[in-house]
Amino acid sequence: MTQSASLATTLALALAASALSASAADYEAGKKKAEACAACHGPEGNKPITPDIPILAGQHFEYLIAALHQYQKGERTNPMMMPMAQPLTKGEIKDLALYFSKQPGLTAKY
């Protein structure tokens, strides 16, 4: 197998794994769990209360999962997010990531 064929196969497998991972998540459960996030990130994660709070709506599924895991492990530090992320299960993280990734993202240009 050539190096480019091997790379193409690896990328295809990664995309398939990502799709399977997202399909295992529960959108409605994520929506329910996200109610607590609205206090800072705004309804549907698209209207943060201050400019330093990120917009979650429209972010990539894998990015949101990685960010929450980093808060759990202390690799990212934030006095509000760390205690919010700590009790989340892997399933709840996937549910939240699916919900926020499906929301309309930033539409206004600054």
DSSP file (Angstrom, degrees, kcal/mol; ACC not computed):
  #  RESIDUE AA STRUCTURE BP1 BP2  ACC     N-H-->O    O-->H-N    N-H-->O    O-->H-N    TCO  KAPPA ALPHA  PHI   PSI    X-CA   Y-CA   Z-CA
    1    1 A M              0   0    0      0, 0.0     2,-0.0     0, 0.0     0, 0.0   0.000 360.0 360.0 360.0 134.0    0.0    0.0    0.0
    2    2 A T     >  -     0   0    0      1,-0.1     4,-2.4     4,-0.0     5,-0.2  -0.282 360.0-110.5 -74.4 164.4    1.4    3.4   -0.9
    3    3 A Q  H  > S+     0   0    0      1,-0.2     4,-2.3     2,-0.2     5,-0.1   0.895 119.1  49.2 -63.7 -39.8    1.8    6.1    1.7
    4    4 A S  H  > S+     0   0    0      2,-0.2     4,-2.3     1,-0.2    -1,-0.2   0.872 111.4  49.3 -69.2 -35.5   -0.9    8.2    0.1
    5    5 A A  H  > S+     0   0    0      2,-0.2     4,-2.3     1,-0.2    -2,-0.2   0.897 111.2  50.2 -67.5 -39.4   -3.3    5.2    0.1
    6    6 A S  H  X S+     0   0    0     -4,-2.4     4,-2.3     2,-0.2    -2,-0.2   0.906 111.2  48.5 -63.7 -42.4   -2.5    4.5    3.7
    7    7 A L  H  X S+     0   0    0     -4,-2.3     4,-2.6     2,-0.2    -2,-0.2   0.914 110.9  50.6 -63.9 -43.3   -3.2    8.1    4.6
    8    8 A A  H  X S+     0   0    0     -4,-2.3     4,-2.3     1,-0.2    -2,-0.2   0.898 111.0  48.9 -61.9 -40.8   -6.5    8.1    2.8
    9    9 A T  H  X S+     0   0    0     -4,-2.3     4,-2.3     2,-0.2    -1,-0.2   0.913 111.2  49.8 -64.3 -43.4   -7.5    4.9    4.6
   10   10 A T  H  X S+     0   0    0     -4,-2.3     4,-2.3     1,-0.2    -2,-0.2   0.919 111.8  48.1 -61.8 -45.1   -6.6    6.4    7.9
   11   11 A L  H  X S+     0   0    0     -4,-2.6     4,-2.4     1,-0.2    -1,-0.2   0.900 110.7  51.2 -63.5 -41.0   -8.5    9.5    7.2
   12   12 A A  H  X S+     0   0    0     -4,-2.3     4,-2.2     1,-0.2    -1,-0.2   0.907 110.9  48.2 -62.9 -41.9  -11.6    7.5    6.1
   13   13 A L  H  X S+     0   0    0     -4,-2.3     4,-2.5     2,-0.2    -1,-0.2   0.892 110.6  51.6 -65.8 -39.6  -11.5    5.4    9.3
   14   14 A A  H  X S+     0   0    0     -4,-2.3     4,-2.2     2,-0.2    -2,-0.2   0.913 110.8  48.0 -64.1 -42.3  -11.2    8.5   11.4
   15   15 A L  H  X S+     0   0    0     -4,-2.4     4,-2.3     2,-0.2    -2,-0.2   0.900 111.9  49.6 -64.7 -40.7  -14.2   10.1    9.8
   16   16 A A  H  X S+     0   0    0     -4,-2.2     4,-2.3     2,-0.2    -2,-0.2   0.911 110.7  49.8 -64.5 -42.0  -16.2    6.9   10.2
   17   17 A A  H  X S+     0   0    0     -4,-2.5     4,-2.3     1,-0.2    -2,-0.2   0.895 110.2  51.1 -63.6 -39.8  -15.3    6.7   13.9
   18   18 A S  H  X S+     0   0    0     -4,-2.2     4,-2.3     2,-0.2    -2,-0.2   0.916 110.1  48.8 -63.6 -43.8  -16.3   10.4   14.4
   19   19 A A  H  X S+     0   0    0     -4,-2.3     4,-2.1     1,-0.2    -2,-0.2   0.903 112.4  48.2 -63.7 -41.6  -19.7    9.8   12.7
   20   20 A L  H  X S+     0   0    0     -4,-2.3     4,-1.2     2,-0.2    -1,-0.2   0.892 110.4  52.3 -65.3 -39.0  -20.3    6.7   14.9
   21   21 A S  H  < S+     0   0    0     -4,-2.3     4,-0.4     1,-0.2     3,-0.4   0.919 111.3  46.1 -63.0 -44.7  -19.3    8.6   18.0
   22   22 A A  H >< S+     0   0    0     -4,-2.3     3,-1.2     1,-0.2    -1,-0.2   0.869 108.6  55.9 -66.5 -36.5  -21.7   11.4   17.2
   23   23 A S  H 3< S+     0   0    0     -4,-2.1    -1,-0.2     1,-0.3    -2,-0.2   0.754 100.9  58.9 -70.2 -21.4  -24.5    9.0   16.4
   24   24 A A  T 3< S+     0   0    0     -4,-1.2    -1,-0.3    -3,-0.4    -2,-0.2   0.627  91.3  91.3 -79.5 -12.8  -24.1    7.4   19.8
   25   25 A A  S <  S-     0   0    0     -3,-1.2     2,-0.6    -4,-0.4    70,-0.1  -0.456  76.2-129.6 -82.8 157.4  -24.9   10.8   21.4
   26   26 A D     >  -     0   0    0     65,-0.3     4,-2.2     1,-0.2    73,-0.2  -0.922  12.1-164.2-113.4 109.4  -28.4   11.8   22.4
   27   27 A Y  H  > S+     0   0    0     -2,-0.6     4,-2.5     1,-0.2    -1,-0.2   0.914  90.3  48.7 -58.2 -48.5  -29.4   15.3   21.2
   28   28 A E  H  > S+     0   0    0      1,-0.2     4,-2.2     2,-0.2    -1,-0.2   0.877 111.0  50.2 -64.7 -37.9  -32.4   15.7   23.5
   29   29 A A  H  > S+     0   0    0      2,-0.2     4,-2.5     1,-0.2    -1,-0.2   0.902 111.2  50.0 -65.1 -39.3  -30.4   14.6   26.5
   30   30 A G  H  X S+     0   0    0     -4,-2.2     4,-2.2    65,-0.2    -2,-0.2   0.892 108.4  52.4 -64.4 -40.4  -27.7   17.2   25.5
   31   31 A K  H  < S+     0   0    0     -4,-2.5     4,-0.4     2,-0.2    -2,-0.2   0.919 111.8  46.0 -61.3 -44.7  -30.4   19.9   25.2
   32   32 A K  H >< S+     0   0    0     -4,-2.2     3,-1.2     1,-0.2     4,-0.3   0.928 114.0  47.5 -64.1 -45.9  -31.7   19.1   28.7
   33   33 A K  H >< S+     0   0    0     -4,-2.5     3,-1.1     1,-0.3     4,-0.3   0.826 103.4  64.3 -65.3 -31.7  -28.2   19.1   30.2
   34   34 A A  G >X S+     0   0    0     -4,-2.2     4,-1.2     1,-0.2     3,-0.7   0.590  76.8  87.0 -70.8 -11.0  -27.3   22.3   28.4
   35   35 A E  G <4 S+     0   0    0     -3,-1.2     3,-0.4    -4,-0.4     4,-0.4   0.872  88.0  51.9 -56.8 -36.2  -29.9   24.2   30.4
   36   36 A A  G X4 S+     0   0    0     -3,-1.1     3,-0.7    -4,-0.3     4,-0.3   0.798 104.6  56.9 -69.6 -28.1  -27.3   24.8   33.1
   37   37 A C  T X> S+     0   0    0     -3,-0.7     4,-2.8    -4,-0.3     3,-1.3   0.748  89.2  75.7 -74.1 -24.7  -24.8   26.1   30.5
   38   38 A A  H 3X S+     0   0    0     -4,-1.2     4,-1.5    -3,-0.4    -1,-0.2   0.773  78.2  73.2 -61.8 -27.7  -27.3   28.9   29.4
   39   39 A A  H <4 S+     0   0    0     -3,-0.7    -1,-0.3    -4,-0.4    -2,-0.1   0.854 120.1  11.6 -57.1 -35.3  -26.6   30.9   32.5
   40   40 A C  H <4 S+     0   0    0     -3,-1.3     9,-2.4    -4,-0.3    10,-0.4   0.772 135.4  42.2-108.8 -41.4  -23.1   31.9   31.1
   41   41 A H  H  < S-     0   0    0     -4,-2.8     6,-1.5     7,-0.2    15,-0.3   0.538 105.0-125.9 -89.6  -7.1  -23.1   30.8   27.4
   42   42 A G    ><  -     0   0    0     -4,-1.5     3,-2.2    -5,-0.4    -1,-0.2  -0.025  49.3 -31.4  85.4 167.7  -26.6   32.0   26.6
   43   43 A P  G >  S+     0   0    0      0, 0.0     3,-1.6     0, 0.0     4,-0.1  -0.350 135.7   1.1 -58.9 133.4  -29.6   30.1   25.2
   44   44 A E  G 3  S-     0   0    0      1,-0.3    -2,-0.1     2,-0.1    59,-0.1   0.605 121.4 -81.3  61.5  13.2  -28.4   27.5   22.8
   45   45 A G  G <  S+     0   0    0     -3,-2.2    12,-2.1    11,-0.1    11,-1.9   0.686 111.2 104.3  73.8  18.4  -24.8   28.5   23.6
   46   46 A N    <   +     0   0    0     -3,-1.6    -4,-0.2     9,-0.2    -2,-0.1   0.359  68.5  52.3-117.6   7.0  -24.9   31.4   21.2
   47   47 A K        -     0   0    0     -6,-1.5    -1,-0.2    -4,-0.1    -2,-0.1  -0.559  69.5-165.6-141.8  75.2  -25.2   34.5   23.4
   48   48 A P        -     0   0    0      0, 0.0    -7,-0.2     0, 0.0    -8,-0.1  -0.228  25.3-127.9 -60.7 151.4  -22.5   34.6   26.1
   49   49 A I  S    S+     0   0    0     -9,-2.4    -8,-0.1     1,-0.1    -9,-0.1   0.739  92.2  23.8 -75.5 -22.1  -23.1   37.0   28.9
   50   50 A T  S >  S-     0   0    0    -10,-0.4     3,-1.6     4,-0.1    -1,-0.1  -0.962  84.1-112.8-138.5 157.6  -19.6   38.6   28.6
   51   51 A P  T 3  S+     0   0    0      0, 0.0    -1,-0.0     0, 0.0    -2,-0.0   0.723 112.0  61.8 -64.0 -20.8  -17.2   38.7   25.7
   52   52 A D  T 3  S+     0   0    0      2,-0.1    -3,-0.0    -4,-0.0     0, 0.0   0.550  85.6  86.9 -84.2  -5.4  -14.7   36.5   27.4
   53   53 A I  S <  S-     0   0    0     -3,-1.6    -3,-0.1   -13,-0.1     2,-0.0  -0.828  84.4-120.3 -93.6 128.3  -17.1   33.5   27.5
   54   54 A P        -     0   0    0      0, 0.0     2,-0.5     0, 0.0    -7,-0.1  -0.268  14.2-116.2 -72.4 153.2  -17.0   31.4   24.3
   55   55 A I        -     0   0    0      1,-0.2    -9,-0.2    -9,-0.1    51,-0.1  -0.769  27.5-174.7 -80.5 123.9  -19.8   30.8   21.9
   56   56 A L    >   +     0   0    0    -11,-1.9     3,-2.0    -2,-0.5   -10,-0.2   0.749  49.9 105.2 -91.3 -28.4  -20.5   27.0   22.0
   57   57 A A  T 3  S+     0   0    0    -12,-2.1    49,-0.4     1,-0.3    44,-0.2  -0.304  91.2   8.2 -59.7 128.8  -23.1   27.0   19.2
   58   58 A G  T 3  S+     0   0    0     42,-2.6    -1,-0.3     1,-0.3    43,-0.2   0.428  90.4 140.8  83.0  -1.3  -21.7   25.6   16.0
   59   59 A Q    <   -     0   0    0     -3,-2.0    -1,-0.3    41,-0.3    44,-0.1  -0.347  64.0 -87.0 -68.8 157.6  -18.4   24.4   17.4
   60   60 A H     >  -     0   0    0      1,-0.1     4,-2.3    -3,-0.1     5,-0.2  -0.409  30.2-127.1 -68.1 139.7  -17.1   21.1   16.2
   61   61 A F  H  > S+     0   0    0      1,-0.2     4,-1.9     2,-0.2     5,-0.2   0.910 109.7  47.0 -50.0 -51.6  -18.3   18.0   18.0
   62   62 A E  H  > S+     0   0    0      1,-0.2     4,-2.5     2,-0.2    -1,-0.2   0.859 109.7  54.1 -65.4 -36.3  -14.8   16.7   18.7
   63   63 A Y  H  > S+     0   0    0      2,-0.2     4,-2.8     1,-0.2    -1,-0.2   0.930 108.1  49.1 -63.0 -45.8  -13.5   20.1   19.9
   64   64 A L  H  X S+     0   0    0     -4,-2.3     4,-2.2     1,-0.2    -2,-0.2   0.901 111.9  49.0 -62.5 -40.7  -16.3   20.4   22.5
   65   65 A I  H  X S+     0   0    0     -4,-1.9     4,-2.3    -5,-0.2    -1,-0.2   0.944 112.5  48.0 -61.9 -47.7  -15.5   16.9   23.7
   66   66 A A  H  X S+     0   0    0     -4,-2.5     4,-2.3     1,-0.2    -2,-0.2   0.914 110.7  51.4 -61.0 -43.7  -11.8   17.6   23.9
   67   67 A A  H  X S+     0   0    0     -4,-2.8     4,-2.0     1,-0.2    -1,-0.2   0.922 110.7  47.3 -61.9 -45.1  -12.4   20.9   25.8
   68   68 A L  H  X S+     0   0    0     -4,-2.2     4,-2.1     1,-0.2    -1,-0.2   0.893 112.0  50.2 -65.7 -38.4  -14.7   19.3   28.4
   69   69 A H  H  X S+     0   0    0     -4,-2.3     4,-2.2     2,-0.2     6,-0.2   0.884 108.5  53.6 -64.6 -37.3  -12.2   16.5   29.0
   70   70 A Q  H  X>S+     0   0    0     -4,-2.3     5,-1.8     1,-0.2     6,-1.5   0.883 108.1  49.6 -66.0 -37.8   -9.4   19.0   29.4
   71   71 A Y  H ><5S+     0   0    0     -4,-2.0     3,-0.5     4,-0.2    -1,-0.2   0.903 110.4  51.4 -65.2 -40.0  -11.4   20.9   32.0
   72   72 A Q  H 3<5S+     0   0    0     -4,-2.1    -2,-0.2     1,-0.2    -1,-0.2   0.899 113.7  43.3 -62.1 -40.7  -12.0   17.5   33.8
   73   73 A K  H 3<5S-     0   0    0     -4,-2.2    -1,-0.2    -5,-0.1    -2,-0.2   0.548 113.0-115.6 -83.5  -8.1   -8.3   16.7   33.8
   74   74 A G  T <<5S+     0   0    0     -4,-0.8    -3,-0.2    -3,-0.5    -4,-0.1   0.589  82.8 122.6  81.5  10.2   -7.2   20.2   34.8
   75   75 A E  S   <S+     0   0    0     -5,-1.8     2,-0.4    -6,-0.2    -4,-0.2   0.769  79.7  39.0 -74.3 -25.7   -5.4   20.8   31.5
   76   76 A R  S    S-     0   0    0     -6,-1.5     2,-0.5    -9,-0.1    -2,-0.2  -0.970  85.1-154.0-116.7 138.8   -7.6   23.8   31.0
   77   77 A T        +     0   0    0     -2,-0.4    -6,-0.1    -3,-0.0     3,-0.0  -0.959  29.7 143.4-121.9 133.1   -8.3   25.9   34.0
   78   78 A N     >  -     0   0    0     -2,-0.5     4,-2.5    -7,-0.1    -2,-0.1  -0.855  43.8-136.3-161.2 126.1  -11.3   28.1   34.7
   79   79 A P  T  4 S+     0   0    0      0, 0.0    -1,-0.0     0, 0.0    -2,-0.0   0.733 105.9  39.4 -63.0 -21.5  -13.0   28.5   38.1
   80   80 A M  T  > S+     0   0    0      2,-0.1     4,-0.8     3,-0.1    -3,-0.0   0.854 118.5  44.0 -91.3 -40.8  -16.5   28.2   36.7
   81   81 A M  H  > S+     0   0    0      1,-0.2     4,-2.7     2,-0.2     5,-0.3   0.857 101.9  64.1 -77.2 -35.5  -15.9   25.5   34.1
   82   82 A M  H  X S+     0   0    0     -4,-2.5     4,-2.2     1,-0.2    -1,-0.2   0.939 107.0  41.8 -58.1 -49.4  -13.8   23.0   36.1
   83   83 A P  H  4 S+     0   0    0      0, 0.0    -1,-0.2     0, 0.0    -2,-0.2   0.789 114.9  53.0 -69.7 -23.2  -16.6   22.2   38.6
   84   84 A M  H  < S+     0   0    0     -4,-0.8    -2,-0.2     1,-0.1     4,-0.2   0.888 114.9  40.1 -73.6 -38.2  -19.2   22.1   35.9
   85   85 A A  H >< S+     0   0    0     -4,-2.7     3,-1.5     1,-0.2    -3,-0.2   0.811  98.1  78.1 -80.3 -31.7  -17.2   19.6   33.8
   86   86 A Q  T 3< S+     0   0    0     -4,-2.2    -1,-0.2    -5,-0.3    -2,-0.1   0.864  96.2  42.2 -49.9 -49.8  -15.9   17.4   36.7
   87   87 A P  T 3  S+     0   0    0      0, 0.0    -1,-0.3     0, 0.0    -2,-0.1   0.573  88.0 114.7 -80.2  -5.0  -19.2   15.4   37.3
   88   88 A L    <   -     0   0    0     -3,-1.5     2,-0.1    -4,-0.2    -3,-0.0  -0.394  58.6-139.8 -69.4 137.6  -20.0   14.9   33.6
   89   89 A T     >  -     0   0    0     -2,-0.1     4,-2.2     1,-0.1     5,-0.2  -0.422  28.9-104.5 -83.2 167.8  -19.9   11.3   32.3
   90   90 A K  H  > S+     0   0    0      1,-0.2     4,-2.1     2,-0.2     5,-0.1   0.891 123.9  51.2 -59.7 -38.8  -18.4   10.5   28.9
   91   91 A G  H  > S+     0   0    0      2,-0.2     4,-2.4     1,-0.2   -65,-0.3   0.907 108.5  49.5 -65.9 -42.5  -22.0   10.0   27.6
   92   92 A E  H  > S+     0   0    0      2,-0.2     4,-2.7     1,-0.2     5,-0.2   0.881 109.4  52.9 -64.6 -37.6  -23.1   13.4   29.0
   93   93 A I  H  X S+     0   0    0     -4,-2.2     4,-2.7     2,-0.2    -1,-0.2   0.926 110.5  47.1 -62.7 -44.5  -20.1   15.1   27.3
   94   94 A K  H  X S+     0   0    0     -4,-2.1     4,-2.6     2,-0.2    -2,-0.2   0.903 111.4  51.6 -63.5 -40.6  -21.0   13.5   24.0
   95   95 A D  H  X S+     0   0    0     -4,-2.4     4,-2.4     2,-0.2   -65,-0.2   0.937 112.6  44.8 -61.9 -46.7  -24.7   14.6   24.4
   96   96 A L  H  X S+     0   0    0     -4,-2.7     4,-2.8     1,-0.2     5,-0.3   0.920 112.9  51.2 -62.6 -44.2  -23.6   18.2   25.2
   97   97 A A  H  X S+     0   0    0     -4,-2.7     4,-2.2     1,-0.2    -2,-0.2   0.903 110.9  48.4 -61.8 -41.5  -21.2   18.2   22.3
   98   98 A L  H  X S+     0   0    0     -4,-2.6     4,-1.2     2,-0.2    -1,-0.2   0.945 112.8  48.1 -63.6 -47.6  -23.8   16.9   19.9
   99   99 A Y  H >< S+     0   0    0     -4,-2.4     3,-0.7     1,-0.2     4,-0.4   0.959 116.1  41.4 -58.7 -53.9  -26.4   19.5   21.0
  100  100 A F  H >< S+     0   0    0     -4,-2.8   -42,-2.6     1,-0.2     3,-1.2   0.859 110.4  57.5 -66.6 -34.2  -24.0   22.5   20.8
  101  101 A S  H 3< S+     0   0    0     -4,-2.2    -1,-0.2    -5,-0.3    -2,-0.2   0.759 105.9  51.8 -67.2 -22.6  -22.4   21.4   17.5
  102  102 A K  T << S+     0   0    0     -4,-1.2    -1,-0.2    -3,-0.7    -2,-0.2   0.488  90.0  98.6 -91.8  -4.2  -25.9   21.4   15.9
  103  103 A Q  S <  S-     0   0    0     -3,-1.2     2,-0.2    -4,-0.4   -59,-0.0  -0.523  89.0 -94.7 -82.6 151.0  -26.8   24.9   17.0
  104  104 A P        -     0   0    0      0, 0.0     3,-0.1     0, 0.0   -47,-0.1  -0.455  48.9-148.6 -63.0 133.1  -26.5   27.9   14.6
  105  105 A G        -     0   0    0      1,-0.2   -47,-0.2    -2,-0.2     2,-0.1   0.058  43.2 -32.7 -88.3-160.4  -23.1   29.5   15.3
  106  106 A L        +     0   0    0    -49,-0.4    -1,-0.2     1,-0.2   -60,-0.0  -0.362  55.2 168.2 -59.9 124.4  -21.8   33.0   15.0
  107  107 A T        +     0   0    0     -2,-0.1     2,-0.3    -3,-0.1    -1,-0.2   0.621  50.6  81.4-113.9 -20.7  -23.6   34.8   12.2
  108  108 A A  S    S-     0   0    0      2,-0.0     2,-0.4     1,-0.0    -2,-0.0  -0.681  70.5-137.7 -89.7 141.3  -22.6   38.4   12.8
  109  109 A K              0   0    0     -2,-0.3    -2,-0.0     1,-0.1    -1,-0.0  -0.797 360.0 360.0 -94.9 139.3  -19.3   39.7   11.6
  110  110 A Y              0   0    0     -2,-0.4    -1,-0.1     0, 0.0    -2,-0.0   0.392 360.0 360.0-110.0 360.0  -17.4   42.0   14.0
